[in-house]
Amino acid sequence: MRELILLRHAHAEPPQPGQADFDRPLSAEGLAEADAVATWLRDKALVPDRVLCSPSRRTRETLDAVVEVVGNLDKRLEPAIYEAMPGTLAGLVDGHRDADRLMVVGHNPGLERLVALLHSGQSGEYRGMPPAAIAVLSLPAEAAIEPGIATLSAFWWP
């Protein structure tokens, strides 16, 4: 078995006039949530072998908080994660089958729909992922990513 950890970024500041959504930083609440996420991952021994992260500011800041607690990680910025839907995310995940524990740091609705797709086989049957939520999915070691392939082994948020 291998594991897929999906992490939605923590709460971000609302956009300032003229500020792009992409550039929104974490709020004070988001910084505290990101620290809680990092502690939870460390305490559950869920340190990823590789991390794919959206290049948006709020996802990078969420990941930075994780790195501060769990230590250095093999992290890669992946532009396709920003505004990605489940099919794009599934393709990215499938391209990293060599990682025993892969983490994707991204956004909704793509992440919550990917959880539903991999777990139940239906991307429209999602229940939501609040900011800083973590979904941990178990997948067969060599299997391709496809609908219904995964078991949801943990779901947590601060």
N, C-alpha and C positions, 0 to 999 in steps of 0.2 A: 504494500500500500504506500501511497504518497499522499502528502497533504497540500491543500491549497488554502491559504489564509487571505481572505478578502477584507481589507480595512478601508472603511470610508473615512475621509478626512474629518477632522474635528471641526467644531463651530468656527465659522469665519466672520470677520467684520462685514457689515453691509457695504456695498460699493459706495465710494465717495463720488461726488460729481466728476464726471470725466474719467473715472477709473475703470479699467477693463475688469470683467469678472475674473479673468485669469490671474490678476495681480492682487486679489484680496488676501490679506494676512489673516492668521488665526486671531480670534478675540481672546481676551483674558480667560473666558470660560473654555475656549478651545484649547488654549495652552495647558490648562489644568486637565482637560479630558485627554489630551495627547500624552501627558505624563502618566495618567491612570492606565491608558492603553499599554504603554511601555512596561509598566509594573506588572500588569496582568499577563502580558506575553512572557515576561521573564519568569514570573512565579509559576506559570503553567508549562515552562520549558518549551515554549513554542517559538524558538528563535529560527527564522528562515535561513535557508541556504542561499537564497537569491530573492531580491526585491525588485519588482517593476513598479515604477512610480510615475504618475502623471507629473508633467513639469509645472503645473500650476503652483503658485506660492503656498496655498493652504495645504496641499498634499505634501510638498517638500518640507514644510514646517512640522507637519504631523510626523513624517518619517524621521526628521532630525531629532525629535523628542524620543522616539523609539531607540535610535542609535545611541543617544546619551545614556540610556539605561541598560540596553542589552549588549552594547559594544558595536564594533565595526561590522558592517554587513556588505555583501556583494550587492550593491544597489545600482540600478540602471534607470535613467529617465527615459520614459517611453511616451513620446508625443501622442501616439494613437489612443492612449487611455483617456485623454481629455475629451469629454463629450461622446465617449464610445458607448455603443449599444452592446447587448450580450454577444452577438455574433463576432464582433471585432475582438471583444475581450476573450472569448473562447479561443479564437485563433491565436491570440498572443500567448495564452496559457499553454495551448497545445504545442507551441514552438519551444517550450521550456520543460519538456517531459523529463529531461535529464536531472532536474532539481528535485530532490526528495521532498523538500518543503519550500514551496514558492509562495511569496506574498505579493499581492497586488494592492497598491494604495491608489484609490481613485474616487469616483463620484457616483452619485445617483442620477438618473435611474438605472444606469448600466450595471452597477454592482448588485443591487437588490434583484434585478431581473436575471442576472447571471446565476445568483444563488438559487433562485426558483427554477431556472432552466436545468441546471446541473442536478438539482435534488429531485424535483418533481417531474421534469420534462416539459414544463409549461412556463414560458417566461412571463406570461400575463398573470400568473397566480402567485404574486409576490406579496409579502406582508410589510415590507418596508425595512429600511436600515437607517436608524437615526445617525446623526453625526457621531463619529468616533466608534461606530459599531464594528465588531469583528465577527465574521462568519468563518468557521473552520470546516472544511470539507475533506473527506477521505475519498481517495480515488484509487482504482486498480493501478498498479505500478506501471505497466506498459500500455495501458489502454489509451486510445485517442479520446479527446474531449468530445462528448456528445450528450444530448439531452438524457437526463435521468441516470447518469453514470455514477453520481456521487452520493455519499451519505453525509448529512449534516451532523458533525460530531460536537460542535460547540457554537453558541451564538451569545455574544456578550456586548454590553455597552456600559459606559460609566454613568 
